[in-house]
Amino acid sequence: MGSTVFDSVLFRDMFGTAEMRDVFSDEAMVGRYIEAEVALARAQARMGVVPRDAAAAIATAAKSIQIDFAKLRHETEIVGYPILPLVHQLSEAAGEAGRYVHWGATTQDIMDTANVLQLRAALEIVARDLREIRDILTAMARRYRDTPMAGRTHLQQALPVTFGYKAAIWLSSIDRHIERIDQALPRILLGEFSGAAGTLASVGTNGLEMQKLFCEELGLNQPSITWHVARDGIAEAVTLLGLITGSLGKIATDVMLMSSTEFGEVSEPFVPGRGASSTMPQKRNPISSELMLAAAKAVRQHVAAMLDGMIHDFERATGPWHLEWISLPESFLLTAASLANAKFMLAGLVVHEQRMLDNLGLTHGLIVAEAVMMAAAPKLGRQHAHDVVYAACRKAIEGGGQLADILSDVSEIVAALGGKDAIAHHCDPANYLGLCGPMVDRAIDLSGAASRATG
């Protein structure tokens, strides 16, 4: 049985996905170590440093080897790292060619490269899910382009907006995250083969060419210089996840607040029993949004750990490196879960348009006080128009009644706007949506252009 949410039979699919667990499983990780060792042998064979038949034998052994994980775990606990014990098993499996396994490499070369291979696979999943969310939000923004609702600042009704406008803002952040991943990949996907102190002294003057071929074998970029202790690429990957889950957490917070009983503007998709209470039959809790918010908070802590872990000492660190072993898989699992919850929640989100309209009327017209003030300002002056409308708002708040009715008794406003019908027009929230519609159109167009450009 598991002991954390990541391996728990009960919780693991709430804080991760099977697909992402496969990327960071022990079997996958050891497989990446072996993949790096085989690539190194092949690169060295291309240079004549290792016999070609030896490299072929190592590759053959890698395909058929049955890893003794109990022995590997025991020896890893003794050594402190898994590579030396793994090299023993791979060398034995390769027979005579085993003498060429791990030629000129150091433990961190193999582990770093394997981590990058995992990162490449994991980021492909993240990018794919972001693109799917982009499609969902694009459809949502287009559908609700002109659906008016209360815009809120400081948790108070501020001005009318549309739900499509809100969805388009969510969409814009997802677009930027897709762009960030594309831009970051060349910095993150670096191979590592540099030797004990990073100088390639163990392989002689052709070391950089060997490093280049090694990276080519794995489809990775060759670094400009050793990055054993320059961890910005790894830290950038986790920081990206912090940004992504942060945006998803913002969406989740909006949905949770909008789905509260008092607002009632949206509901998460209905699934029998989901979000149910053990005591209150009426409850329908926003579980997906809650998990998205929890993921954002947890990944944020890993970002801090990774930034702290960048501070390595000299040419090989005495401990900060180990933080990555914790933060990398956990950050990606949490992000994968958040993305999965976002896809489910947003694809099936129930939008209560009538409730949005009803909520616009809660303040009896106060939400469009600015509209009246700005319409009267050309004739009354902005400050005087503000003061007159402010007084009417206070009267509406203290004595009740519709703002439009109160303003209709203010001769200055009637004259400035050109009659009571004009007051009614300006007090209709649907007539004060600003550029919500064109902004939604622009966001959708730019998102579509970005999607087509990246294929």
N, C-alpha and C positions, 0 to 999 in steps of 0.2 A: 504494500500500500504506500501511496505517496505521503510526503510530509510537508509539501508546500503547495500553493495553488497551481504551480506549473506542472507538477506531476501527480496531483490529486485526482483520483477517479471522479470525485464530485465536482471539482472546480476547474479542471484543466482547460476545458473548452470555453470557459467564461473569461479566462485570462491568457488564452493562446489559441492556436488552431493546429490541427493535425499536420497541415501542410508546412507550417513554420517550425513545428517541433521536429519534423523530418530533416529540415535543413540543419538544425543544431543538435541532433541526436548524437550520442556517442559513436554509433556506427557510421554516421555521415562524417563526423569530425575525423575519426581515424581514417576513413576513406579518403578524405582530403589530404591528410598527412601523407598517405601512400601515393596519392596522385602527384603530390609535389615531389616526392622522392623519385618516382618514375620519370617525371619531366626533367629532373636534374640529370638523371642518368642518360636520358636521350639527348639532352643538350650537350653533355660532355662527350657523348659518342659522336655527335656531329662535328666536334672539334678534334676528335682523335685522342682525347684524354682517357676515355673509357672505351674498351673494345665494343664494337657494335653488337656482337653476339652476347656480350655480358649485359648490355642495356636491354636487349630483347629478352634475355632470361629474367631480368628483374621485372620487366613489364608483364611477362607471363606469370611469374610468381605472384605478382600483385593481384592478378585476376582470380587466382585459385586459392590464395592463402586463407586459412581459417584462423582468425585471430583468437588467441586464448585471452579473453578479456579478464578473467580472474587473475591470471599471471600478470597481465599488463597493469591492472589496477594495483596489485600488490607492489610491483616494482616501481610504479609511478609514485606511490606513497613514499618509497625509500629514496628515490632519486630526486623527487620534487617536480619532475617533468615527464611527459609520456614518450618523448621521442627516442631516447636511448633504448628503453625497453622495446619499443616498436621496431627500431632498427635491428635489434637482435633477432626478433621473430622474422622480419622480412629477409634479412641476410641468410638466415637458416633456410627459409623457403626457397631462396634463389640458388642455393647450392654454391658451387665454385664462384659464380658471379657475385655472390653476396659480399665479397671483399670490396666491391665498388659501390655499394649502397652508401649514400650520405657522404659522398666524396667531397671534401673541402667545405662542407656545410656546418652550420651550428644549429643547435636546437631552435633558437628563435627564428632562424631563416624559415624553417619548415612550418612552425606554428603560425608565424605571421602570414605566410603565403596561404596556408590553409584557411586562416580566418578571413582573408580577402576573398578567397573562393566562396566561402560561406556568405560573406557580405554581398557578393555579386548575385548569388541565387536569392538571398533574402530581399534585396532591394528590387529585384525583378518582380517579386510578389507584391511588395509595397506599391511600386509604380503601377502595376496592373490594377490593383484595388483602387488606387486613387483615380485612375482613368474611368473605372466603372462608376465611382461616386460622382465624378465630373459629369458623366452622361445623365445620371439620375437628377442631379441638381440643375442641369441645363433644362431638362424637361419640366422640372418643377418651376423654375424661374419663368419659363415661357408660358406655362399654364396659368400661373397666378400673377402675371405681369400687371394686371389692372385690378387686382383684388385688394380693396382698401382695408387697412387695419391701423391700429394705434401704434405710432412709433414712440418708444419710451426712452427717456434719459433719466439716470439716477432713480430708476424704477418708477418714475412718474410718467404719465402720458405727456408727450411733448408736442409732436406734430403728426399728421397722418402720413403713412407710407403705404406701400403695398407689400403683400407677402412675397410676391415675385422679386421685389427689390431686396428683401431680406435674404431670400434664397440665392440671389445673384451675388450678394456679398460673400455668403458662404462659398459659392462657386469660385469666386476670384481667389480666395486663399488656397483652394485645392489646386487651381491652375498654377499658382506660384510654387507650390510644393513639387508638382510634377517637373516644373522648370528647374527647381533647385536640385532635384535628383540628377537630372540630365547634366547639369553643369558640374555637379560634384563628382560624378563617376570617374572622370580622368584623374582626379586627385586622390580618390579612394582606392581604385583598382590598380594598385602597384604591387608587383612581385617583390620578394625579398630574398636575395642570396648575396651575402656579404662576408660570411665567415665570423670567427670568434669575436673580434673587436671591430668588425665592419670594414676592414681594409682589404679583404680578399687576398691576404698574404698567402693563404694555404694553397692557392691555385695558380700563382705566378702572374706574369705580365699580361696574359690574355683573359684575366678575370672578368673584365667588363664585357667582353664579347660573350663569354660564357653566361654571364648574368642576362645579357640581352636574349640569347637563345633560350635560356630557361624561361624567361617571361613570355617569349613567343610560343613556347610549347603549351603554355597555360592560357594564352590569350589575354595576358595582363600587360600593363604598361611598365616599362623599365624606369626605375626611379632615377633622379638626377644624382643621388648619393644615398648612402645607407640611411634607413629610417628606424633602426632599432630603438632609438631613444627620441625620435621625432614623431610623436603620436597624433599629430593634428588630423591626419586622414581618418583614423579610426574614431577620434573624438568628433570629427565632423559628421560621420555617419550617425552616431547616436544623437548628436545635437539636432540633426535633421529629423530624427524620430521625435525629439522633444517638440519641435515646431509643428510637426504633423499632428501629433496627439493633442497638442495645445489647441490647434484649430478645431479638431474634432470635439474637444472638451467644450469649446465655446458654443459649437452647434448644439451639443448635448444640453448645455445649460439653458440655452434659449428654448429648446424643446421641453425641458422639464418645467420651466417657469410657465410657458404657454399652455402646458397641459394641466397645470394646477386647477383645482376646482373653480377658483375665483376667476381665472382667465378663460379656461375651457376652449382655447382656440385651435389646439391640435391634440391628437391622440396618437400614441405609438400603435403599430399594427396589432390587431386583435388576434391572439392565439389563445385558445381555451386554457385557462390556468396560469398563463404568463402574467407575472406581476401581481398574483393573488396574495391575499393576506390569510394567515392561519386563523384569524378571529373576525375579520371584517369582510363579509362576502361582497361588498360593493367595490372593494379596492381594485384598481388597475394601475399598478405602479409602473413608472417609465424605466424598466429594468435595463434596456439597451443603453439609454442615455446615462444611467447611473454607472454602468460598467465603463462607458467611454470616458466619463469624468474621472473615475478611479484610475484608469490607465494613464491619463494625462498627468495626474499627480505623481504616480509611481515612476513614469519615465523621466519626469523632471528631476527626480532624485538621482537617477542613473546619469543624466547629463552632468549634474554637479560632480558625481564621482569620476566621470571620464575626464572632465576638465581638470580635476585635481590630479588624476592619474597621468596627465601629460607631463607632470614635473618629474622627470627621470634624472637620476644621477649619472654623470659621466657617460661612458660608452655602452654600458649595460646596466639596467636598473636593478635595485635590490628589493623591489616589492610592488611599485605602482603598476607594473605590467599585469600583475595578477588581477587587478580590479577589472580588467577587460574580460577576463574569463567569466566573471559574474554578470557584468553589465550588458555585454553584447547580446547573449541569448535572451536574457530576461527583457531587455528593451524591445527586441524584435518580436518576441512572443506577445507582449502587451500591446504593441502597435498593431500586430496582425489581428488580435482580438478586437481592438477598437475599430479597425477598418471593417471587420466582418459585421460588427454590431451596427456600424454606421450604414452599411449597405442594406442590411435588413430593415433598420428603422426608417431610413429615408425613402426607400423604395415603396414602403407600405404606409407611410405617414398619412393619417387621416386629417384633413384640413377642414375645420368648421367655419366656413365663410360667414354664415349668418351670425355666429357668436362674435367674430371679428367686427362685423358691422354693429352689432349691439354694443360692444365695448367702446366703440367710437362715440357712442351717444352717452356714455356714463357721466361725462362732465358737462352735459347740457350745452355743448358748443364751445366750452373753454379751450378745447384742443386747437381751435382755429382762430384764437384771439389774435395771433400774429398776422393771419391773413387779413383781418379787418384793419389792424393797425397799419400794415404796409399799404393797403389800398387807400387809406385816408391820409397817409403821410404826404403825398404830393401837394395836397391843399392845406393841411394843418401843420405840416412840419413833423418830422419823425418823433421828436421828443413829446410834443404836445399831443399827437395822436396816441403815443404810448400811454401818456397820463390819462387821457380820456377813456381809452379802452381798459386800462388797468382799473379805473374806478368802477366801470361797468362789471368787470370780472369780480371785483370784491363784492359788489352787490349781489351777483349771481351766487357766489360762494356762501355768503352770509344769509341771504334771504331765499335762495332757491330760484327757480325759473330758468328759462332758456336765455342764453346770452343774446340771441338774435332778437328776442322780444324786448329785452332791456335796452339794447342798442337802438331799437326802433323808436324809443322815446327820447333818445339823445339827438337833439336837433343838429348839432355840429357834425355828427357822424352821418346822419341822413343826408345832409347837404353835401358833405364831402364825397360820399359814395354815389349820390345821384338818385336817392330814393330807397324805400324800404325793400323793394324787390332786389336791389343790389346787395343790401345787407343779407338777405336770405341766401343769395348766391354765394357770397363770401363766407357764410357760416356753414356751408355744406362741405364736410371733410373731403368728399370726392372731387371737389374743385380746387383743392390745395394740396396736390400730390407732388408739386414741383416737377422735377425731371425724372421721377421714378421710372416711367416707361422707357424713355430714351436711354437711361442708364442701364436698365435691364437689357435692352437690345444691344447696347455696346458691349456689355460684359459677355453676352452670349456669342456675339460675333467674334470678339477677340479670343474667347475660349475655343470656338470652332476653328479659327485660323491656326491657333497654337496646336490643336489636335491634328489638323491636317499636315502641319509642317513636320511634326514628329512621327507621323505615320500611325 
